[in-house]
């Protein structure tokens, strides 16, 4: 839930900033959110043989509980992606290009033989570029907006937020990943990753604070900072071996998602 909710929020931000809220862009944002839901579901499918080794992850993964033939997965995936392609197609060749990149990365990150998530270094880079930063970039490119200081500030914040989210997840899954596959964290060590996670989180908060204080951030973006801050601060006060609070993350992303819906309706109708 936190994955597609964050994606929808991120993809909507350029529409607020550049006054591009229209019905066709609303369809695009929904398609981006649905595409990321599909990408994370695809990740669960290919993670099923590894998630079965962990009691908690086993209970979360639908594909551990239900066997889905690969042929059925392919047909359902193709049908869904073709439907989503229509939202991109309204923007011409740019839309088709970004749709193609999205499909490729969703497959390459999780599926063999490439499986970028088990290639140390590339796992972090792919997550940092494509999980939160890419939806913002897609919206910017397809509405053909001119990049401003605010856009670059948000991209920097999203890049660090996505990077730290992956570090946090890899620290949580360290035991399973050490047995089932190689990641950046299994190569570097959990202790160093926790230190790096806290440092990168502090830099992310500092960058956001600077752009708030110098007036770059618009008024409607400020609540997003307050909504996400508790989950970020929790990284500092919990014990290094303790996992993140899933309830806190879900609560933060859900509140942010609902706030985005409110702001979207405000800009759309007023």
N, C-alpha and C positions, 0 to 999 in steps of 0.2 A: 504493500500500500504506500509506504513512504516513497518508493521509487517513482511511481507514476504521478503521485501528487506533487512531488518536487519538480518533475518534468513539466507539468502543466503550468505551475507557477512561473518557472524560468522562461518558458516559451511565450508566456503572456506579457512579461515585463517590457519587451521592446514595443509591443502594441500600445501600452500605456505611455511610454516615454515619447514615442514618435507619432502619436495621434493616428494610429492605424487600426483602430478597432472597427471592423466591418464584419458582415456575416461570413464572407469568404475567408477572412483571417481567423475568425472563430472556429470555422471548420478545420482550418490548418492546425490550430493549437490542439483541438481534440484528436486529430490524426496523429500528431506528434506524441501526445500522451498515450494513445492506444498502441502506437509503435513501440514505445518504451516498455509498456506492460508486456507486449509480445516478446521483446528482447530479454526481459528478466524471466519470463516463463520459459523461453528457450534455454536460458542459462540453467534453470532448475532441471530441465529435461536432461541435459548433458552432465549435470552435477549429481544426478540421482545415484549412480554407482558409488560415489564418494560420500554423499550425505547419509547413506545408510549406515556408515560407520559411527555416526554421532547421534545419540538418542534425541537431542533437541532438534537438530537440523532434519533428522528423519521425520519428525512429526510435522515440520513445516512444509516439507517438499511433497507436493501432490503426486509427482511422478515416482516417488518411492512407494506410495500407497497404491497407485494405479499404473498398470503396465500399458503403455501406448505404443503401438507398432510404428516404426519409423516411416512407413508409407503413409499412414494416416496423418502423422505429424506433418509430412511434406504437403499433403493435399490441403489440410486446414491452414497451414502457414501460407501457402501460395494464394489461397482464396482471400485470406485476411489482408495480405500485403497488396494484392491487386485492388482491393476496396480502398485501402489507405492511399494508394497511388493516385486516386482521383483527386484527393485534396491537394496533392503536390502538383498535379498536372495543370491545374488552373494558372500556375505561375510559369508555364512554358518550360524551356530546356533547363533552366536553373532548378525548377522543382523536380524534374526527372533526375537530374544529376545528384541532388541531395538525397532524394529517395533511394537511389542506387547505392550511394555511400552508406546510408543508414542500414540498408539490408545487409551489405557486405560486412560491416563492422559487427552487427548483431550476431552474424554467423561466425565470423573469424574469432571473436572474443571467447566464445564458449565451445564451439564444435571442433573436433579433430578434423584434419591433422594440424591445423594452425594453432588453435586453442591458446590465444594470447594470454589468457588469465593464468596460465602455468609457465609463462616465460618471464622470469624475473627482470624487472625494469620495464619491459613492454606492458606488463600487467598494470603497473601504476600509471604509466604514460597514457595508455588507452583509456583507463578510467577517468583520469584527470581531464583529458581532452573531450571525450565523447559522452560522459554521463550527465554532467550539468552544464558544461560550457557549450557543447554542440547545439542543444535545443535553442539557446539564446542566439547563436550564430545563424542557425537555420532561419529563425524568424527575421533577423536583421537582413539577411541576404534576400529573402523572398519578398519582403516589403520594400526592398531597395532603399533603406534608410541610410543617411550619412552618419558615420561613426562620430560620436562626441566623446568628450572626456568622461562623462557619466557611463557610457557604454563600455569603455575600456576599463574603468574602475570596477564595474560589475563583472566583467569577464575575468579580471584578476581575482576577485573575491570568489567567483564560482569555480575557477580553476583550483584554488587552494581548498575550497570547501569540498570539492569532489576528490581531490588528492587525499585529504585528511580522512574523508569517509572511507576510502579504500584502505588506508593504513589501519584505521580503527577496526574495520571488518577483518582484515588479515590477522590482526592481533587476536581478535576473538576466535578466529578459526585456526589458530596456529597448530593445535594438536592434530586436527584432522588433516590439514594441508601437509604437515610433516610426514604423515603416513601415505597420503594419496597423491601428492603432486607438489612440484616446486613453485614457490612464490618468492617475491622480493623479501618478504618477512622471514621465511624459512632460511633464506640465504644470509640475511644480515643479522638476524636474531631479534627476539621479541623485545628485550630490554631496550635496545637501541631504537627500535621502531616506536615504542611508547614515548621515548624522549623526543624523537623526531615529530611524532604526532602532536605533542604538546607545543613544540616550537613552531610548527607550521600553523597550528590553530591560533597561537598568540599573534603571529604575523598577519593572519587573515583578519582577526579582530582589530588589530592596529590599523590596517589599511582601511577597513570599513569606518573606523572611528575618525580617521583623518578626513575622509571625504564627507562625513556627516558634519564635522566641525567647520570645514571650509565652504559648506553650503552647496556642494555638488549634488548631494542626494535630494530628490524631491520629497515633499511631505508624505506622500502615500507609501514611500519605500521604508520609512522609519519603523512602522510596526513589524515589518519582516525581521528586522534586526532584533527587536525585543522578543519576538516569537522564537527565533532560533537560538538566542543567547544561552538559555539554560542548558540545552543539550551540549553546546560547546564548552561551557564552564564546567560541566560534569566531568569532562576529560581531565581536568586539573585536580579536582578534589577526591575522585575515586582512587582506590588502590590500583597500582599498575597491572595486577593480575585480574582485576575485576572487569567483566564485560560491560559494554554500554547498556544503558537502560532502554530497552526496546519500547517500553510504555511511554517514556519521555519523548523518544524520537517520533513515535506514531502520533502522540498528542501534538507535538510541535508542527509536524508536517500537515496534520489535519486542520489545525487552526489556521495555518498559513494558506492552505487550500481554500478554506471557507472565506477568509479575508480577501483572497484574490477574486473569488466569485462575486463578492460584494462590490469590489472596486470595478470589476469588469462591467457589471450591470450599471453602475453609476456612470461610467464613461460612455457606455453604449446608448443609454437612454437620455442622458442629460448633457 
